[in-house]
Amino acid sequence: MPHQRHRQRAEAITADNDLRLCRFFGLSEGFWLRMQSSHYLRVAHRQLGDTLSQIQPWRQEVLNEVRGDVREPGAPQN
């Protein structure tokens, strides 16, 4: 894994690179992939702003109403 490649361009960490870097630095496998995912989530959260808070969580009752299913909550389904 030539070090020049990593200095010249920024790209997503691959599983292959994660395993190699973790072995070299003595870290648990997946460390760099988890760091990358965490970064992507923080960036997305910032970009979404208020949009995220406007999304209503999914509820089974709503789906039942849309389908015309009027069973009581917790009743066994056929």
Backbone hydrogen bonds, N-H to C=O, Kabsch-Sander energy under -0.5 kcal/mol:
donor,donor_aa,acceptor,acceptor_aa,energy
5,R,2,P,-0.6
6,H,2,P,-0.7
7,R,3,H,-1.3
8,Q,4,Q,-2.0
9,R,5,R,-1.1
11,E,9,R,-0.6
18,D,14,T,-2.7
19,L,15,A,-2.5
20,R,16,D,-2.1
21,L,17,N,-3.0
22,C,18,D,-2.8
23,R,19,L,-2.1
24,F,20,R,-2.4
25,F,21,L,-2.8
26,G,22,C,-1.1
27,L,22,C,-2.3
31,F,28,S,-1.9
34,R,30,G,-2.7
35,M,31,F,-2.1
36,Q,32,W,-2.3
37,S,33,L,-2.5
38,S,34,R,-2.5
39,H,35,M,-2.2
40,Y,36,Q,-2.5
41,L,37,S,-2.4
42,R,38,S,-2.2
43,V,39,H,-2.5
44,A,40,Y,-2.6
45,H,41,L,-2.5
46,R,42,R,-2.1
47,Q,43,V,-2.3
48,L,44,A,-2.5
49,G,45,H,-1.5
51,T,48,L,-2.1
52,L,49,G,-0.7
53,S,49,G,-0.5
54,Q,50,D,-0.9
54,Q,51,T,-0.8
55,I,51,T,-0.5
55,I,52,L,-1.1
63,L,59,R,-1.5
64,N,60,Q,-2.4
65,E,61,E,-2.1
66,V,62,V,-2.2
67,R,63,L,-2.0
68,G,64,N,-0.7
68,G,65,E,-0.7
69,D,64,N,-2.8
70,V,68,G,-0.6
75,A,72,E,-2.2
